[in-house]
């Protein structure tokens, strides 16, 4: 997982824990609903005068108000605010607050701060992140974030949600077995970074507020970029995530130090190098893991709490801070000043998000702003944009409903509803299943084919085979679900579960019409048998397409929408898994293990990263561009050596320079004409890669440096312009971790 910088960096892992009964510990309970703490009527209700509390003086800077609030608390009261369910302090007018809410691809009901009931029965459920990433559409990502945050604010006004959402998950998918890959933007760091920037801005940005001070800029809701920083193992081969070699404020340790107790990671990197304007929160129960699993330095609970506070972890998802922080201070294992600093960080965020003062432009949001027609259509459009066409022999797709009137719809996902949501989902507004979607186009005969996704029973195969015999075309909807991949659940292979492959093969033999295979999954599936079998005329990957997924799939199959999605992950062959253990965290090839992701793996794959077809064809023409840059060497910019392969004769006299040695402000541009030479309007994703000079040991084969999705009408063209910083786009990281700019070759780029 790469470290990423967002407008607000808050790093967590959200492992769902049972809601602990802590009502007896709470020191404030409010009846009635106040949407802002600093409401004079609210203080009157509790027999208080708001004017006596400077933290409610909106004319003061946030840091002054936060300090005043913290200074009024006793140590015991302070530590009771450090858990994800903060208890509040009644005597000074501070209410309870539930920090943990989720908004990965819609407002979810995970955590303690969000719930659905008769008053708020649902919120729009967009496609899972991996399918949103497949759109390669930055503006769409921001629009989804804006829609989600609007519904979040509406739910907050109705008392059904908080204002701090622990999303998005921007970890990099290193291994195809990882159960949480569906939550992420895929395997490329640049794509993941651009997704994070746009989705976070959609969640957080308050229109028409351009305050230069990031510590006081208002937030629509507070976003979270998780998990900091390397996290892609759940439970595999007897190894769980408590012991992986990774970096995050979570269960694992790095170089022997638990991440939540490492000041270099939390203070030096997050607050120092990345200039955090927010708070750091732990993976749920991460401090407990330090004591019970890591047994780090044989720590007592007070030791672990003290180390985490001193390292810069502000908020604990769990009970340990509340239970042991006071004793840690009394025993000299933490300072009360550390507690104060953490609380100030927390309250400044709550002030920015309007918890204390409100944000007038959002106070009118209510039930009418949930599940709007606009948001539901956006969910359907996102699914259509993300669907990837993997195969289309002889232009079988799109189907013509006038010619193919009788359709067989077969498979464990043929009538999917909740399965389309993936994980970290809430209650959707409605469902449009594949059966619903295809029924809108003609007569459909539906057969399950499998008892469920695990497909451990052959009983349902024969009725499906019979249905395909009589159909003009057969749509097979197969794949995975949360019983196969998800949090706490890594995969053991890349194959379709159970008898799904046998179902497909038997239907192939029996069907009289074309076979269309649709895969629902959040990770790679080795379907080599279907890819190479010409009887399977077309293959689509639909991820987990959200509440409107069935309509979106049918619209693509029947040509109402021309697919333009691209794979954000490599689809490896199943034998890849025998080449390396999941516990090997390196991306580069090491110890006879192959490399990971398209950047370092050079073996055979089922489908490569960035792959995706269309119902039309595009041609690219590169315009004139300056591809040569001269940098004057000298004492201040010396040459740096790089290791080249022994048989390489092209090593230049000055292999590289250190990027830190000079101010790298040079840019280069690409001007690409994209022409649609087919008969159908379509969307094209232009992916630009840079390649390092040939022969450098250990570097990537290529890497994405830019992308744009453009609509091009049939017979028309679009000019796509890119501007790149030389060092950011052409620089490499050596084995010694130095960032270097290598001497170039005549061509340092390619595009797809």
SVG drawing of the C-alpha trace seen along z (x, -y; Angstrom):
<svg xmlns="http://www.w3.org/2000/svg" viewBox="-41 -37 73 70">
<polyline fill="none" stroke="black" stroke-width="0.4" points="0.0,0.0 1.5,-3.3 1.4,-6.3 -1.0,-8.9 -1.6,-12.5 -5.2,-13.7 -6.7,-17.0 -7.2,-15.3 -5.2,-12.3 -6.7,-10.0 -5.4,-6.4 -7.4,-3.5 -8.5,0.0 -12.1,0.6 -12.4,4.1 -16.0,4.4 -16.2,5.1 -19.2,5.8 -20.8,2.8 -19.7,2.8 -22.2,1.8 -20.8,-1.4 -23.9,-3.3 -23.1,-3.0 -19.8,-4.9 -21.3,-7.7 -21.6,-11.0 -24.0,-12.8 -27.2,-11.7 -29.2,-14.1 -32.9,-13.8 -33.9,-15.7 -31.7,-16.5 -29.3,-19.5 -27.3,-19.6 -24.6,-21.8 -23.1,-21.8 -22.9,-25.6 -26.7,-26.2 -27.7,-28.5 -31.0,-26.6 -29.1,-23.4 -27.1,-25.0 -30.2,-26.4 -31.7,-22.9 -28.9,-21.7 -28.9,-24.7 -25.8,-26.3 -24.9,-29.6 -23.1,-29.2 -21.4,-32.6 -19.4,-31.2 -17.7,-28.7 -15.1,-30.3 -14.9,-27.2 -18.3,-28.2 -17.1,-31.7 -17.1,-31.4 -15.0,-34.6 -12.0,-32.8 -9.6,-30.6 -10.2,-26.9 -7.0,-26.1 -7.8,-28.6 -11.3,-27.2 -10.0,-23.6 -7.4,-24.5 -10.1,-26.1 -12.3,-23.1 -9.5,-20.7 -8.2,-22.9 -11.6,-22.7 -11.5,-18.9 -10.1,-16.8 -7.7,-14.0 -10.4,-11.5 -12.7,-13.4 -10.0,-13.8 -9.3,-10.1 -13.0,-9.3 -13.0,-11.3 -10.1,-9.3 -12.1,-6.3 -14.3,-6.0 -17.3,-6.5 -16.4,-9.7 -18.5,-10.1 -18.7,-13.9 -18.6,-16.1 -22.0,-17.2 -20.8,-19.9 -19.2,-21.9 -21.8,-21.2 -19.8,-18.7 -22.0,-15.9 -21.2,-12.3 -19.8,-11.7 -19.4,-8.5 -16.4,-8.8 -16.7,-5.6 -18.8,-5.9 -18.2,-4.5 -18.7,-5.8 -16.6,-3.6 -19.1,-3.8 -22.2,-5.2 -23.1,-5.8 -22.7,-2.4 -24.0,-1.2 -20.7,0.2 -19.3,-1.4 -21.2,-3.0 -22.2,-6.3 -24.7,-5.3 -27.9,-3.4 -30.9,-2.9 -34.6,-2.5 -38.1,-3.4 -37.2,-7.1 -34.0,-6.7 -34.5,-3.4 -31.6,-3.6 -28.9,-5.6 -27.6,-5.3 -25.1,-2.4 -22.6,-3.1 -20.4,-0.4 -17.6,1.0 -14.4,-1.0 -12.5,1.4 -15.2,1.0 -15.3,-2.8 -11.6,-2.8 -12.1,-0.9 -13.8,-4.0 -10.5,-5.9 -12.8,-9.0 -11.6,-11.6 -14.7,-13.8 -16.9,-10.8 -15.0,-9.9 -15.5,-13.4 -19.2,-13.4 -19.7,-10.2 -18.0,-11.7 -20.2,-14.7 -23.3,-12.6 -22.2,-10.5 -21.3,-13.5 -24.7,-15.1 -26.5,-12.0 -24.2,-11.8 -25.0,-15.4 -28.7,-14.7 -28.4,-11.6 -26.5,-13.6 -29.3,-16.2 -31.7,-13.4 -29.6,-12.0 -28.6,-8.9 -24.9,-9.5 -21.8,-11.3 -19.6,-13.6 -16.3,-11.7 -16.2,-8.9 -13.3,-6.4 -13.1,-6.2 -11.6,-5.7 -9.4,-2.7 -6.5,-3.5 -4.2,-0.6 -2.4,0.9 -3.4,4.4 -0.1,6.2 -1.5,9.8 -4.6,11.1 -5.5,13.3 -6.1,10.3 -9.7,10.3 -10.0,6.5 -8.8,5.7 -12.4,4.9 -12.4,1.9 -9.4,0.3 -8.6,-1.6 -6.4,1.3 -2.7,2.0 -1.3,-1.3 -0.1,-3.9 -0.8,-6.8 -4.3,-5.8 -5.0,-5.1 -3.6,-8.6 -5.8,-10.3 -8.8,-8.4 -8.1,-9.4 -7.7,-13.1 -11.0,-13.2 -13.1,-11.1 -11.8,-12.9 -12.4,-16.3 -15.9,-15.2 -16.5,-14.2 -14.8,-17.1 -14.9,-20.3 -17.3,-23.0 -18.1,-25.0 -16.8,-28.6 -14.5,-28.2 -10.9,-28.8 -9.3,-29.6 -5.6,-29.1 -5.3,-27.8 -5.9,-24.1 -6.3,-23.9 -9.5,-26.0 -10.9,-25.2 -14.5,-23.9 -15.2,-20.3 -18.5,-18.9 -17.7,-15.7 -14.3,-14.5 -12.7,-11.9 -10.1,-9.3 -7.4,-7.7 -6.7,-4.2 -4.8,-2.1 -1.4,-3.6 0.5,-2.2 1.1,1.4 -1.9,3.6 -2.9,6.5 -3.2,9.7 -6.1,10.9 -5.7,14.6 -3.7,16.8 -1.9,20.1 -1.9,19.8 -0.5,16.2 -2.8,13.3 -2.5,9.6 -1.1,9.2 2.4,10.3 2.7,9.0 5.7,6.8 3.9,3.6 3.4,0.0 0.2,-1.3 -1.2,-2.4 -2.7,1.0 -2.1,4.5 1.2,5.2 4.7,4.1 7.5,2.8 11.1,3.7 9.9,5.0 8.0,1.9 4.1,1.9 3.0,-0.8 0.7,-2.5 3.7,-3.0 6.2,-4.2 6.9,-8.0 8.8,-7.9 5.7,-6.8 3.2,-8.9 4.9,-12.0 7.8,-12.3 6.1,-11.0 2.4,-11.8 2.6,-15.0 6.0,-16.1 6.6,-15.0 3.0,-14.7 1.9,-17.8 -1.3,-16.2 -4.1,-18.6 -6.3,-16.3 -5.9,-13.3 -4.5,-9.9 -6.7,-7.0 -5.9,-3.4 -7.0,-0.2 -9.8,1.1 -8.3,2.8 -4.7,2.2 -3.4,1.3 -4.9,4.4 -3.1,6.4 0.2,4.9 -0.3,6.4 -1.9,9.7 -0.4,10.6 2.8,8.8 3.8,8.9 6.0,5.9 8.6,5.4 6.3,7.5 4.2,4.3 1.5,3.8 -1.7,2.1 -0.4,-1.2 3.0,-0.8 1.2,-0.3 -1.1,-3.2 1.8,-5.4 3.9,-4.5 0.9,-5.1 0.1,-8.5 3.8,-9.6 4.1,-8.4 1.2,-10.6 -1.9,-8.3 -4.8,-10.6 -7.8,-8.4 -8.2,-4.7 -10.8,-2.7 -11.5,-0.5 -11.4,-0.7 -7.7,-0.8 -7.2,-4.6 -10.3,-5.0 -9.4,-2.1 -5.7,-2.7 -4.6,-6.2 -5.3,-7.8 -3.1,-5.1 -0.5,-5.5 -0.2,-9.2 -0.2,-8.6 2.5,-6.0 4.7,-8.4 4.4,-6.3 2.6,-9.2 2.3,-12.9 -1.0,-14.7 0.3,-17.1 0.2,-14.2 -3.4,-13.6 -4.1,-17.4 -2.4,-17.4 -4.5,-14.5 -7.7,-16.1 -7.0,-19.4 -6.3,-17.6 -9.7,-15.9 -11.7,-18.9 -10.3,-21.1 -11.5,-18.6 -15.0,-18.5 -15.0,-22.3 -14.1,-22.3 -16.8,-19.9 -19.5,-22.0 -20.2,-19.8 -19.9,-22.8 -21.2,-25.6 -23.0,-24.0 -22.6,-24.8 -25.6,-26.8 -25.6,-25.6 -26.1,-22.0 -28.7,-22.5 -31.7,-22.1 -30.6,-18.7 -33.0,-16.0 -34.8,-12.9 -35.6,-14.5 -31.9,-14.5 -31.5,-10.7 -32.0,-8.3 -32.7,-11.1 -33.3,-10.2 -30.1,-12.1 -28.0,-9.9 -29.6,-6.7 -28.8,-7.6 -25.3,-8.4 -24.9,-5.0 -26.2,-3.3 -23.9,-5.5 -20.9,-4.7 -21.6,-1.0 -21.9,-1.3 -18.7,-3.3 -16.8,-0.7 -17.9,2.5 -15.0,3.9 -15.4,5.8 -12.8,8.5 -13.8,10.5 -16.1,10.0 -15.7,12.5 -17.1,11.3 -18.9,8.4 -21.4,10.6 -22.1,7.7 -24.2,5.7 -27.1,8.1 -30.0,7.1 -33.3,7.6 -35.3,7.7 -33.3,10.8 -32.6,12.5 -36.0,12.5 -35.7,15.4 -32.9,15.1 -31.6,17.7 -30.2,16.0 -28.2,18.4 -25.9,18.4 -25.5,17.6 -25.5,13.9 -28.3,13.9 -30.7,12.5 -28.2,10.9 -29.2,8.1 -27.2,7.7 -24.3,9.5 -23.9,6.5 -23.0,4.2 -19.8,5.8 -18.6,4.9 -18.7,1.8 -22.2,1.1 -25.3,-0.3 -28.9,0.3 -29.5,-0.6 -32.4,-2.7 -33.5,0.1 -32.2,3.0 -32.0,3.5 -30.9,7.1 -29.6,8.6 -33.0,10.4 -34.7,7.0 -32.3,5.4 -32.6,8.1 -36.3,8.5 -36.7,4.9 -35.3,6.0 -37.3,9.2 -38.4,12.6 -36.1,14.1 -35.9,17.7 -34.0,17.7 -32.1,20.6 -29.7,20.4 -27.3,23.1 -25.7,23.1 -27.2,23.1 -25.0,20.1 -21.7,18.6 -19.7,21.4 -21.6,23.7 -21.1,26.9 -24.1,28.7 -24.6,29.9 -28.4,30.3 -29.1,27.0 -26.9,27.4 -29.2,29.6 -32.2,27.2 -29.8,24.4 -28.5,26.6 -32.1,27.2 -32.9,23.5 -29.9,22.7 -31.0,25.3 -34.1,23.3 -32.7,19.8 -31.6,17.5 -28.8,16.4 -27.5,17.3 -26.1,14.9 -24.1,16.6 -23.5,14.5 -20.9,16.1 -18.1,15.0 -17.4,14.3 -19.0,12.6 -18.2,11.8 -18.2,15.5 -15.2,15.9 -13.4,12.5 -13.7,9.9 -12.2,8.5 -10.6,11.3 -10.9,13.6 -8.1,14.1 -8.5,16.4 -6.6,19.7 -6.8,19.7 -7.9,17.6 -10.5,20.0 -14.3,19.8 -15.7,21.4 -17.1,24.9 -18.9,26.2 -19.2,22.9 -16.7,23.9 -18.6,27.1 -21.8,25.2 -20.3,23.0 -18.8,25.9 -22.1,27.8 -24.1,24.8 -21.5,24.2 -22.1,27.6 -25.9,27.4 -26.6,23.9 -27.8,23.2 -27.2,19.5 -24.2,17.3 -22.8,17.5 -22.1,14.3 -20.1,14.6 -20.4,11.9 -18.0,12.0 -18.9,10.4 -15.9,10.1 -13.6,7.7 -10.4,9.4 -8.9,11.4 -10.4,14.7 -8.5,17.1 -11.1,17.8 -8.5,18.9 -10.7,21.7 -13.5,19.3 -11.1,16.8 -9.7,19.4 -13.0,21.1 -14.6,19.5 -18.0,20.9 -17.9,18.2 -18.6,15.2 -18.1,12.4 -16.9,11.8 -17.7,8.9 -16.3,8.0 -18.8,6.1 -17.1,5.9 -19.7,5.5 -21.8,2.9 -23.9,1.5 -27.7,1.2 -28.3,0.4 -25.9,3.0 -28.4,5.3 -29.7,2.4 -26.1,1.3 -25.1,4.8 -28.1,5.2 -27.6,1.7 -24.1,2.7 -25.0,6.1 -27.7,4.6 -25.7,1.6 -27.5,-1.1 -24.1,-2.0 -20.8,-1.3 -18.3,0.1 -15.2,-1.9 -13.9,-0.5 -10.3,0.8 -9.0,3.3 -7.3,1.6 -5.7,4.9 -3.7,7.6 -5.7,10.8 -3.0,13.5 -3.2,17.1 -3.8,19.4 -0.3,20.9 1.1,17.4 0.1,18.2 2.5,21.2 5.4,18.9 5.3,16.8 3.8,16.8 1.4,14.0 3.6,13.1 6.3,11.8 5.6,8.1 8.1,7.0 6.8,5.7 10.2,6.3 11.3,9.8 13.2,11.1 14.4,14.5 13.4,16.2 9.9,14.9 8.3,13.1 7.4,9.4 4.0,8.1 1.6,5.9 2.1,4.8 5.1,2.7 7.3,5.7 5.6,8.9 6.6,10.0 5.0,13.4 1.8,14.6 -1.5,13.3 -5.2,13.8 -5.7,10.1 -3.3,7.3 -3.7,4.1 -5.4,1.5 -7.1,4.0 -10.6,3.2 -12.4,3.4 -15.1,1.3 -17.8,1.7 -15.9,-0.8 -12.2,-1.3 -9.9,-4.2 -6.7,-5.4 -4.0,-7.5 -1.8,-10.1 1.0,-11.7 1.4,-15.4 4.8,-17.2 6.3,-17.2 9.6,-18.2 11.1,-15.0 14.6,-16.1 15.8,-17.9 19.3,-19.0 20.4,-19.4 23.8,-21.1 26.0,-19.0 28.4,-20.4 29.5,-20.3 26.0,-20.9 24.5,-18.4 27.0,-15.4 26.4,-12.2 25.1,-9.2 25.9,-5.7 23.2,-3.0 23.5,0.7 23.0,2.0 22.7,5.6 26.0,7.2 25.3,7.8 24.0,4.3 26.3,2.2 24.1,-0.9 25.0,-2.3 25.5,-6.0 28.6,-7.9 26.3,-9.7 23.7,-7.2 21.6,-9.4 21.3,-12.5 19.8,-12.7 16.4,-14.5 17.0,-16.2 20.1,-17.9 18.2,-20.3 14.9,-22.1 13.0,-20.0 10.6,-22.4 10.9,-21.2 7.8,-19.9 7.0,-18.1 3.7,-17.8 2.0,-15.2 -0.7,-16.1 -2.6,-13.0 -5.4,-12.9 -7.9,-10.2 -10.0,-9.3 -13.1,-7.1 -12.8,-5.1 -15.8,-2.9 -19.6,-3.2 -20.5,-3.7 -20.0,-6.6 -17.7,-5.6 -15.5,-6.4 -11.8,-5.8 -9.4,-5.8 -6.0,-7.1 -3.3,-5.7 0.2,-7.2 3.2,-5.2 6.8,-6.1 9.5,-3.5 13.0,-3.7 16.1,-3.2 16.8,0.3 19.1,2.4 18.7,0.8 18.7,3.5 15.5,3.8 13.5,1.0 9.9,1.2 9.1,2.1 6.7,-0.8 4.4,-2.9 1.3,-5.0 2.0,-8.7 -1.3,-10.0 -4.7,-9.0 -7.9,-10.7 -11.2,-9.3 -12.7,-11.0 -15.9,-10.7 -15.4,-10.5 -18.4,-10.4 -18.4,-7.9 -16.1,-9.3 -15.0,-12.1 -11.8,-12.9 -10.6,-14.5 -7.3,-16.1 -6.0,-15.0 -3.3,-17.0 -1.0,-16.0 1.6,-17.9 4.2,-16.0 6.8,-17.1 10.1,-15.5 11.1,-14.2 7.7,-13.0 7.0,-11.2 10.4,-9.9 12.1,-9.5 12.8,-6.1 13.6,-4.8 16.8,-2.9 17.4,0.1 19.0,-2.3 15.8,-4.3 17.3,-7.4 15.0,-9.1 16.9,-9.4 16.4,-10.9 18.1,-8.5 19.7,-9.6 17.1,-9.0 16.9,-7.3 15.3,-8.6 11.9,-7.4 11.0,-7.5 7.2,-7.0 4.5,-4.9 0.8,-5.0 -2.2,-2.8"/>
</svg>
